């Protein structure tokens, strides 16, 4: 079994954190939560942000929500589409 380069994982994590912070500072965010019955009644949430002007992926490839003529996108979808994720080992 090979282990990932921890320095590279840390660097990628810091880049994802910086992008998430920038996206959250872009405007208001909406938090959608519910209790998940299948996972010990934990709260599951989704964070929606207004579509960023610098979004490099088409919004039709992301989950969207429109409120008062404002298009919101799922921040997790944005981060994944921009490559801020690590492949799972195995």
MMTF fields as JSON, N, C-alpha, C and O atoms, coordinates in Angstrom:
{
  "mmtfVersion": "1.0.0",
  "mmtfProducer": "UNKNOWN",
  "numBonds": 359,
  "numAtoms": 360,
  "numGroups": 90,
  "numChains": 1,
  "numModels": 1,
  "chainsPerModel": [1],
  "groupsPerChain": [90],
  "chainIdList": ["A"],
  "bondAtomList": [4, 2, 8, 6, 12, 10, 16, 14, 20, 18, 24, 22, 28, 26, 32, 30, 36, 34, 40, 38, 44, 42, 48, 46, 52, 50, 56, 54, 60, 58, 64, 62, 68, 66, 72, 70, 76, 74, 80, 78, 84, 82, 88, 86, 92, 90, 96, 94, 100, 98, 104, 102, 108, 106, 112, 110, 116, 114, 120, 118, 124, 122, 128, 126, 132, 130, 136, 134, 140, 138, 144, 142, 148, 146, 152, 150, 156, 154, 160, 158, 164, 162, 168, 166, 172, 170, 176, 174, 180, 178, 184, 182, 188, 186, 192, 190, 196, 194, 200, 198, 204, 202, 208, 206, 212, 210, 216, 214, 220, 218, 224, 222, 228, 226, 232, 230, 236, 234, 240, 238, 244, 242, 248, 246, 252, 250, 256, 254, 260, 258, 264, 262, 268, 266, 272, 270, 276, 274, 280, 278, 284, 282, 288, 286, 292, 290, 296, 294, 300, 298, 304, 302, 308, 306, 312, 310, 316, 314, 320, 318, 324, 322, 328, 326, 332, 330, 336, 334, 340, 338, 344, 342, 348, 346, 352, 350, 356, 354],
  "bondOrderList": [1, 1, 1, 1, 1, 1, 1, 1, 1, 1, 1, 1, 1, 1, 1, 1, 1, 1, 1, 1, 1, 1, 1, 1, 1, 1, 1, 1, 1, 1, 1, 1, 1, 1, 1, 1, 1, 1, 1, 1, 1, 1, 1, 1, 1, 1, 1, 1, 1, 1, 1, 1, 1, 1, 1, 1, 1, 1, 1, 1, 1, 1, 1, 1, 1, 1, 1, 1, 1, 1, 1, 1, 1, 1, 1, 1, 1, 1, 1, 1, 1, 1, 1, 1, 1, 1, 1, 1, 1],
  "groupList": [{"groupName": "UNK", "atomNameList": ["N", "CA", "C", "O"], "elementList": ["N", "C", "C", "O"], "formalChargeList": [0, 0, 0, 0], "bondAtomList": [1, 0, 2, 1, 3, 2], "bondOrderList": [1, 1, 2], "singleLetterCode": "X", "chemCompType": "L-PEPTIDE LINKING"}],
  "groupTypeList": [0, 0, 0, 0, 0, 0, 0, 0, 0, 0, 0, 0, 0, 0, 0, 0, 0, 0, 0, 0, 0, 0, 0, 0, 0, 0, 0, 0, 0, 0, 0, 0, 0, 0, 0, 0, 0, 0, 0, 0, 0, 0, 0, 0, 0, 0, 0, 0, 0, 0, 0, 0, 0, 0, 0, 0, 0, 0, 0, 0, 0, 0, 0, 0, 0, 0, 0, 0, 0, 0, 0, 0, 0, 0, 0, 0, 0, 0, 0, 0, 0, 0, 0, 0, 0, 0, 0, 0, 0, 0],
  "groupIdList": [1, 2, 3, 4, 5, 6, 7, 8, 9, 10, 11, 12, 13, 14, 15, 16, 17, 18, 19, 20, 21, 22, 23, 24, 25, 26, 27, 28, 29, 30, 31, 32, 33, 34, 35, 36, 37, 38, 39, 40, 41, 42, 43, 44, 45, 46, 47, 48, 49, 50, 51, 52, 53, 54, 55, 56, 57, 58, 59, 60, 61, 62, 63, 64, 65, 66, 67, 68, 69, 70, 71, 72, 73, 74, 75, 76, 77, 78, 79, 80, 81, 82, 83, 84, 85, 86, 87, 88, 89, 90],
  "secStructList": [7, 7, 7, 7, 7, 2, 2, 2, 2, 2, 2, 2, 2, 2, 2, 2, 2, 2, 2, 2, 2, 2, 2, 2, 2, 6, 1, 7, 3, 3, 3, 3, 3, 3, 3, 3, 4, 4, 4, 6, 6, 3, 3, 3, 3, 3, 3, 3, 3, 3, 7, 7, 6, 6, 7, 7, 1, 7, 4, 4, 4, 1, 7, 3, 3, 3, 3, 6, 6, 3, 3, 3, 3, 3, 2, 2, 2, 2, 2, 2, 2, 6, 6, 7, 7, 7, 7, 7, 7, 7],
  "xCoordList": [0.837, 0.0, 0.886, 1.817, 0.596, 1.39, 0.623, -0.603, 1.354, 0.747, 0.978, 2.011, 0.02, 0.186, 1.282, 1.595, 1.847, 2.841, 2.121, 1.299, 2.426, 1.693, 1.849, 0.917, 3.0, 3.2, 2.281, 1.719, 2.124, 1.247, -0.215, -0.994, -0.581, -1.959, -2.242, -3.312, -1.295, -1.462, -1.595, -2.464, -0.742, -0.782, -2.132, -2.716, -2.612, -3.901, -5.039, -5.976, -4.956, -5.972, -6.004, -7.074, -4.831, -4.765, -5.3, -5.934, -5.045, -5.571, -7.096, -7.768, -7.64, -9.094, -9.71, -10.765, -9.057, -9.541, -9.555, -10.525, -8.481, -8.399, -9.495, -10.105, -9.747, -10.795, -12.165, -12.999, -12.417, -13.701, -13.913, -15.012, -12.867, -12.983, -13.298, -14.137, -12.626, -12.881, -14.315, -14.969, -14.804, -16.18, -17.191, -18.206, -16.913, -17.84, -17.826, -18.822, -16.735, -16.663, -17.295, -17.486, -17.62, -18.181, -19.573, -19.949, -20.325, -21.684, -22.385, -21.747, -23.703, -24.432, -24.402, -24.355, -24.428, -24.484, -25.76, -26.24, -26.297, -27.473, -27.049, -26.274, -27.547, -27.243, -28.528, -29.5, -28.535, -29.69, -29.324, -28.403, -30.034, -29.705, -30.927, -32.068, -30.667, -31.716, -31.061, -29.858, -31.886, -31.378, -31.455, -32.494, -30.356, -30.268, -30.598, -29.849, -31.704, -32.149, -31.212, -31.068, -30.573, -29.709, -28.332, -27.588, -27.961, -26.607, -26.658, -26.063, -27.376, -27.436, -28.003, -27.621, -28.92, -29.617, -28.674, -28.957, -27.556, -26.647, -27.253, -28.063, -26.847, -27.272, -26.407, -25.183, -27.058, -26.396, -26.691, -27.822, -25.698, -25.924, -25.35, -24.452, -25.892, -25.409, -25.285, -26.189, -24.166, -23.937, -24.106, -23.442, -25.006, -25.29, -24.705, -24.861, -24.029, -23.448, -23.92, -24.221, -23.991, -24.322, -23.269, -22.087, -23.705, -22.776, -21.64, -21.878, -20.389, -19.252, -19.003, -19.186, -18.586, -18.292, -17.104, -17.034, -16.167, -14.973, -15.135, -14.148, -16.376, -16.623, -16.17, -16.648, -15.254, -14.655, -15.433, -15.087, -16.468, -17.265, -18.682, -19.169, -19.344, -20.712, -21.637, -21.558, -22.512, -23.398, -24.348, -24.864, -24.594, -25.504, -24.877, -25.55, -23.587, -22.943, -22.97, -22.475, -23.546, -23.595, -25.037, -25.962, -25.218, -26.547, -26.797, -25.914, -27.983, -28.302, -29.624, -30.444, -29.79, -30.993, -31.2, -30.261, -32.407, -32.689, -33.641, -34.714, -33.227, -34.046, -34.025, -32.959, -35.2, -35.316, -34.403, -33.679, -34.441, -33.688, -32.174, -31.42, -31.727, -30.289, -29.996, -30.643, -29.014, -28.617, -27.577, -26.502, -27.91, -26.993, -26.466, -27.184, -25.208, -24.591, -24.084, -23.798, -23.979, -23.485, -21.969, -21.251, -21.485, -20.054, -19.219, -18.103, -19.731, -18.985, -18.817, -17.747, -19.875, -19.78, -18.731, -17.971, -18.692, -17.707, -16.295, -15.436, -16.057, -14.718, -14.295, -13.144, -15.219, -14.904, -14.633, -13.663, -15.482, -15.314, -14.003, -13.416, -13.547, -12.283, -11.061, -9.933, -11.283, -10.168, -9.662, -8.581, -10.414, -9.983, -10.473, -11.369, -9.887, -10.201, -9.039, -8.228, -8.964, -7.916, -8.573, -9.622, -7.984, -8.561, -8.465, -7.512, -9.456, -9.443, -8.44, -8.338, -7.688, -6.729, -7.432, -8.54, -6.768, -7.307, -8.009, -8.497],
  "yCoordList": [-1.172, 0.0, 1.242, 1.348, 2.17, 3.394, 4.525, 4.604, 5.374, 6.489, 7.783, 7.938, 8.71, 9.965, 10.824, 10.702, 11.684, 12.649, 13.64, 14.43, 13.602, 14.432, 15.92, 16.686, 16.343, 17.764, 18.184, 19.279, 17.324, 17.63, 17.651, 18.488, 16.734, 16.706, 17.967, 18.561, 18.376, 19.607, 20.822, 21.668, 20.909, 22.029, 22.078, 23.149, 20.927, 20.863, 21.256, 21.944, 20.824, 21.18, 22.671, 23.264, 23.269, 24.722, 25.5, 26.542, 24.997, 25.649, 25.559, 26.53, 24.402, 24.232, 25.136, 25.731, 25.236, 26.102, 27.565, 28.283, 27.999, 29.385, 29.681, 30.75, 28.739, 28.946, 28.973, 29.807, 28.09, 28.082, 29.396, 29.95, 29.896, 31.179, 32.308, 33.162, 32.314, 33.352, 33.266, 34.292, 32.059, 31.89, 32.359, 32.966, 32.079, 32.463, 33.967, 34.519, 34.633, 36.086, 36.811, 38.027, 36.072, 36.618, 37.226, 38.164, 36.705, 37.205, 36.365, 35.587, 36.515, 35.747, 34.252, 33.851, 33.459, 32.007, 31.489, 32.038, 30.438, 29.777, 28.406, 27.708, 28.028, 26.725, 25.923, 26.339, 24.781, 23.891, 22.642, 21.915, 22.392, 21.232, 20.351, 20.8, 19.116, 18.188, 17.068, 16.825, 16.401, 15.259, 14.025, 13.719, 13.333, 12.129, 10.929, 10.6, 10.287, 9.146, 7.954, 7.181, 7.796, 6.635, 6.794, 5.816, 7.993, 8.186, 8.691, 9.713, 7.957, 8.24, 9.625, 10.258, 10.094, 11.377, 12.567, 13.572, 12.463, 13.596, 14.632, 14.308, 15.865, 16.898, 16.817, 16.713, 16.867, 16.896, 18.271, 18.75, 18.901, 20.237, 20.446, 19.732, 21.437, 21.876, 23.394, 24.074, 23.923, 25.365, 25.882, 25.419, 26.848, 27.456, 28.865, 29.614, 29.221, 30.558, 31.156, 30.412, 32.493, 33.08, 32.663, 32.546, 32.443, 32.01, 33.023, 34.187, 32.577, 33.498, 33.928, 33.144, 35.177, 35.686, 34.958, 34.82, 34.49, 33.819, 32.307, 31.58, 31.835, 30.4, 29.862, 30.31, 28.906, 28.395, 27.24, 26.773, 26.774, 25.66, 26.156, 27.044, 25.593, 26.028, 25.678, 24.576, 26.61, 26.33, 25.167, 24.591, 24.808, 23.686, 22.345, 21.316, 22.333, 21.092, 20.98, 20.003, 21.977, 22.026, 21.991, 22.294, 21.62, 21.768, 23.254, 23.986, 23.7, 25.12, 25.316, 24.406, 26.525, 26.934, 28.407, 29.197, 28.785, 30.181, 30.75, 30.201, 31.86, 32.563, 34.041, 34.643, 34.616, 36.042, 36.428, 37.421, 35.651, 35.907, 35.811, 36.258, 35.237, 35.03, 33.545, 32.717, 33.21, 31.82, 31.446, 32.042, 30.457, 29.928, 28.585, 27.829, 28.286, 26.997, 26.357, 27.04, 25.042, 24.272, 24.46, 24.143, 24.967, 25.245, 23.968, 24.021, 22.841, 21.579, 21.223, 20.776, 21.42, 21.146, 22.036, 21.583, 23.301, 24.239, 23.768, 23.715, 23.429, 22.994, 21.718, 21.586, 20.792, 19.544, 19.834, 19.326, 20.647, 20.961, 21.689, 21.541, 22.466, 23.191, 22.347, 22.836, 21.085, 20.191, 20.177, 19.649, 20.743, 20.761, 19.506, 19.564, 18.412, 17.143, 16.203, 16.366, 15.244, 14.236, 12.903, 12.568, 12.146, 10.818, 9.921, 10.0, 9.077, 8.121, 7.025, 6.578, 6.583, 5.507, 4.189, 3.931, 3.371, 2.054, 1.897, 0.806],
  "zCoordList": [0.0, 0.0, 0.0, 0.799, -0.892, -0.929, -0.243, -0.325, 0.417, 1.137, 0.357, -0.294, 0.42, -0.319, 0.305, 1.489, -0.513, -0.063, 0.851, 0.386, 2.141, 3.106, 2.847, 3.091, 2.359, 2.047, 0.903, 0.931, -0.1, -1.235, -0.797, -1.254, 0.084, 0.593, 1.388, 1.255, 2.209, 3.0, 2.085, 2.296, 1.081, 0.142, -0.596, -0.761, -1.029, -1.72, -0.78, -1.186, 0.457, 1.447, 1.732, 1.863, 1.826, 2.059, 0.856, 1.023, -0.356, -1.562, -1.594, -1.94, -1.234, -1.197, -0.13, -0.351, 1.016, 2.084, 1.64, 1.884, 0.991, 0.519, -0.5, -0.463, -1.412, -2.417, -1.751, -2.107, -0.801, -0.094, 0.65, 0.632, 1.302, 2.005, 1.034, 1.32, -0.116, -1.127, -1.636, -1.825, -1.858, -2.332, -1.285, -1.626, -0.024, 1.042, 1.287, 1.756, 0.985, 1.141, -0.043, 0.001, -1.096, -2.324, -2.118, -2.821, -1.175, -0.953, 0.085, 0.795, 0.182, 1.193, 0.873, -0.29, 1.905, 1.737, 2.375, 3.367, 1.803, 2.352, 2.859, 2.204, 4.002, 4.569, 4.624, 5.255, 3.97, 3.925, 4.72, 4.346, 5.809, 6.644, 6.859, 6.747, 7.163, 7.586, 8.396, 8.301, 9.189, 9.954, 9.083, 8.497, 9.008, 8.203, 9.078, 9.997, 8.795, 9.616, 9.496, 10.443, 8.337, 8.116, 8.727, 8.799, 9.171, 9.708, 11.146, 11.486, 11.974, 13.409, 13.709, 14.693, 12.854, 13.034, 13.057, 13.71, 12.349, 12.229, 11.286, 10.418, 11.475, 10.541, 9.287, 9.363, 8.154, 6.862, 6.274, 6.356, 5.69, 5.168, 3.788, 3.34, 3.14, 1.838, 1.909, 2.395, 1.422, 1.432, 0.008, -0.919, -0.15, -1.442, -1.45, -0.485, -2.544, -2.685, -4.009, -4.943, -4.107, -5.406, -6.432, -6.107, -7.664, -8.705, -8.831, -9.153, -8.575, -8.672, -10.118, -11.05, -10.291, -11.629, -12.25, -13.471, -11.422, -11.945, -12.057, -12.176, -12.02, -12.091, -13.445, -14.487, -13.428, -14.656, -15.268, -16.354, -14.6, -15.125, -15.393, -14.694, -16.395, -16.681, -15.512, -14.97, -15.121, -13.991, -14.236, -13.279, -15.495, -15.745, -15.403, -15.477, -15.025, -14.578, -13.052, -12.49, -12.387, -10.926, -10.441, -11.194, -9.186, -8.577, -8.398, -7.95, -8.741, -8.629, -7.896, -7.775, -7.422, -6.712, -7.053, -6.955, -7.45, -7.765, -6.72, -6.467, -6.123, -5.136, -5.489, -5.615, -5.646, -5.981, -7.145, -7.069, -8.206, -9.439, -9.26, -10.125, -8.156, -7.934, -8.062, -7.42, -8.9, -9.088, -8.041, -7.975, -7.23, -6.226, -6.705, -7.359, -6.38, -6.711, -5.43, -4.446, -5.459, -4.316, -4.23, -5.179, -3.114, -2.973, -3.11, -3.626, -2.665, -2.804, -4.275, -4.687, -5.075, -6.509, -7.165, -8.021, -6.764, -7.322, -6.996, -7.876, -5.74, -5.329, -6.055, -6.469, -6.204, -6.918, -8.392, -8.954, -9.023, -10.447, -10.715, -11.787, -9.755, -9.918, -9.552, -9.599, -9.187, -8.918, -7.493, -7.232, -6.562, -5.159, -4.437, -3.594, -4.775, -4.102, -4.288, -5.2, -3.44, -3.514, -3.881, -3.331, -4.791, -5.089, -3.864, -3.089, -3.705, -2.608, -2.914, -4.056, -1.89, -2.141, -2.454, -1.985, -3.249, -3.512, -4.741, -5.038]
}
